Amino acid sequence: MAAEHAVDIQGVEVGRRSARKDGREVVALRCVDTGMKGFIVECDVYPVDAVRVEPLRPGPYTFATRPQADAFVDEAAKALTYLGCEL
C-alpha cells in the first residue's frame, strides 16, 4: 500500500473541481498558486469500493504555469467523465 501523506501547501487557491459518481464525491482537485514555486494541484480520492473517512492523496502535482496546471485538471476531468462521473 502506498504511503499516504497530507501536504500543507501555502498559496492562493485558484481553482477547484469535484467529481461525483452515484451521488457520492469520488475526487476533488484543487489548484494552488504558490507564487515563485509555480502551481500545485492537490487531489483527494475517495475509492468507490471502500468506506473511508480520509481520502487517498496522490501527488501533489507541480507545474510551472497556470495553463499547464489547468491542462492537467482538464485531462483528469475528461478521464473521470469517461468513467461515468459527473463534474
C-alpha positions as CSV (number, residue, x, y, z in Angstrom):
1,M,0.0,0.0,0.0
2,A,1.4,3.4,-0.9
3,A,2.2,5.8,1.8
4,E,-0.5,8.5,2.4
5,H,0.5,12.0,3.3
6,A,-1.1,15.3,3.9
7,V,0.7,18.4,2.5
8,D,0.3,21.9,3.9
9,I,0.6,24.0,0.7
10,Q,0.9,27.7,1.1
11,G,-0.7,29.9,-1.5
12,V,-3.9,31.1,-3.1
13,E,-6.5,28.6,-4.3
14,V,-7.2,29.5,-8.0
15,G,-9.4,26.6,-9.0
16,R,-11.4,23.6,-7.7
17,R,-13.1,20.7,-9.4
18,S,-15.1,17.9,-7.9
19,A,-16.4,14.6,-9.4
20,R,-19.3,12.5,-8.2
21,K,-20.4,9.0,-9.0
22,D,-23.8,7.8,-7.9
23,G,-24.3,10.9,-5.9
24,R,-21.1,10.4,-3.9
25,E,-17.9,12.6,-4.2
26,V,-15.1,10.4,-5.5
27,V,-12.4,13.0,-6.5
28,A,-11.7,16.6,-5.5
29,L,-9.0,18.6,-7.4
30,R,-7.6,21.9,-6.1
31,C,-5.1,24.2,-7.8
32,V,-3.0,26.5,-5.7
33,D,-0.8,29.4,-6.9
34,T,2.3,29.2,-4.7
35,G,3.9,32.3,-6.1
36,M,7.5,31.7,-7.0
37,K,7.2,27.9,-6.8
38,G,4.5,27.7,-9.5
39,F,1.2,26.0,-9.3
40,I,0.3,22.8,-7.4
41,V,-2.6,20.5,-8.0
42,E,-3.8,18.5,-5.0
43,C,-6.1,15.5,-5.3
44,D,-8.4,13.9,-2.8
45,V,-9.6,10.5,-4.0
46,Y,-12.4,8.6,-2.3
47,P,-12.4,5.0,-3.7
48,V,-15.9,3.8,-4.6
49,D,-15.3,0.3,-3.4
50,A,-14.3,1.2,0.1
51,V,-15.7,3.1,3.1
52,R,-13.1,5.7,4.0
53,V,-13.2,8.8,6.1
54,E,-9.8,10.0,5.0
55,P,-9.2,10.3,1.2
56,L,-6.2,8.9,-0.7
57,R,-3.9,11.8,-1.7
58,P,-1.8,11.1,-4.8
59,G,0.6,13.8,-5.7
60,P,0.8,16.8,-5.2
61,Y,1.5,17.7,-8.9
62,T,3.6,20.7,-9.6
63,F,3.5,22.9,-12.7
64,A,5.5,26.0,-13.8
65,T,2.5,27.8,-15.2
66,R,-1.2,28.1,-14.7
67,P,-2.1,26.8,-18.2
68,Q,-0.1,23.6,-17.5
69,A,-1.9,23.1,-14.2
70,D,-5.3,23.8,-15.9
71,A,-4.5,21.3,-18.7
72,F,-3.7,18.6,-16.1
73,V,-7.0,19.3,-14.3
74,D,-8.9,19.3,-17.6
75,E,-7.5,16.0,-18.7
76,A,-8.3,14.4,-15.3
77,A,-11.8,15.8,-15.5
78,K,-12.2,14.3,-19.0
79,A,-11.0,10.9,-17.8
80,L,-13.4,11.0,-14.8
81,T,-16.3,11.9,-17.2
82,Y,-15.4,8.8,-19.4
83,L,-15.6,6.7,-16.2
84,G,-19.1,7.9,-15.6
85,C,-18.6,10.7,-13.1
86,E,-20.4,13.9,-13.0
87,L,-18.4,17.1,-12.6
